[in-house]
């Protein structure tokens, strides 16, 4: 996150359903453990202004 200028960050679950998506890179930037995104009902976002 520091690469993107964050001074603080939150490290969450890190389980198999953890997926990182960056709009500036047009999509998923990590590889979830089962090889694809999983449908989940919750998320949080970070917006830089």
C-alpha angles and dihedrals in degrees: 000000000000088000087065093049099262117157092187131025139177124230111208141182099320088195126141093281094055109121129173117207123184119191091203089060093040100242150339114011100183135052114245113219095257093047100252143058115278123217108248131174099223137051142150129219138210120214125192117205 
